[in-house]
Amino acid sequence: MSEMETLSLRIFGRDLTLACPPEEKDQLINAAKLLNDELDSINDKNNALVIAGLSMASKLLNKTSSNDNQSSANNQDIEKLIEKIESVL
């Protein structure tokens, strides 16, 4: 089992600290940046997290439907990332 590394992120004005394998650190940082960019583009701040989630899911579905060979791997990666985010929240 690989050693875990502590990672501090700021998402939607909230500070989050989570543990992750070192090889996943850059991916989580990039995911947080992507989420923050999406949140910044939404005017309805009360529902921003839900709207951002729907928007990103829609983009993912559009992307994977055009590239079915990679959709299974992408979905697994997204599911892992969602599980990590849910465990932190």
C-alpha positions in Angstrom: 0.0 0.0 0.0 1.4 3.4 -1.0 2.1 6.1 1.5 -0.6 8.8 1.7 0.1 12.5 1.3 -1.9 15.4 2.8 -3.3 17.8 0.3 -5.0 21.2 1.1 -7.4 22.6 -1.5 -9.7 25.6 -1.6 -13.0 24.9 -3.4 -15.8 27.4 -3.6 -14.4 29.3 -0.6 -14.0 26.2 1.5 -10.7 24.9 2.7 -10.5 21.1 2.4 -7.7 18.8 3.6 -7.6 15.3 2.3 -5.2 12.4 2.1 -4.3 10.9 -1.3 -1.6 8.8 -2.8 1.3 11.0 -4.1 0.7 9.8 -7.7 -2.9 11.3 -7.5 -2.0 14.7 -6.0 -1.6 16.5 -9.3 -4.8 15.1 -10.7 -6.7 16.3 -7.6 -5.2 19.7 -7.8 -6.2 19.9 -11.5 -9.7 18.7 -10.7 -10.1 21.3 -8.0 -9.0 24.0 -10.4 -11.4 22.7 -13.0 -14.2 22.8 -10.5 -13.4 26.3 -9.2 -13.3 27.6 -12.8 -16.7 26.1 -13.4 -18.0 27.5 -10.2 -16.7 31.0 -11.0 -18.6 31.0 -14.3 -22.0 30.5 -12.5 -24.0 33.5 -11.4 -26.5 31.6 -9.2 -24.1 31.0 -6.2 -26.9 29.4 -4.1 -27.1 26.5 -6.5 -23.6 26.8 -7.9 -22.3 23.4 -6.7 -25.3 21.5 -8.2 -25.1 23.5 -11.5 -21.4 23.0 -11.8 -21.8 19.2 -11.2 -24.5 19.0 -13.8 -22.5 21.1 -16.3 -19.3 19.0 -15.8 -21.3 15.7 -16.0 -22.9 16.9 -19.2 -19.5 17.8 -20.7 -18.2 14.4 -19.7 -21.1 12.6 -21.2 -20.7 14.6 -24.4 -17.0 13.8 -24.5 -17.4 10.1 -23.7 -20.2 9.6 -26.2 -17.9 10.8 -29.0 -15.1 8.5 -27.8 -16.7 5.3 -26.5 -13.4 3.4 -26.3 -12.2 5.6 -23.5 -15.5 6.1 -21.8 -15.2 3.1 -19.4 -11.8 4.2 -18.2 -12.9 7.8 -17.9 -16.0 6.8 -15.9 -14.0 4.8 -13.5 -11.6 7.7 -13.0 -14.5 10.0 -12.4 -16.2 7.6 -10.0 -13.0 7.3 -8.0 -12.7 11.1 -7.8 -16.3 11.5 -6.8 -15.9 8.9 -4.0 -12.8 10.7 -2.7 -14.7 14.1 -2.7 -17.7 12.6 -1.0 -15.5 11.0 1.7 -14.0 14.4 2.4 -17.4 16.2 2.6 
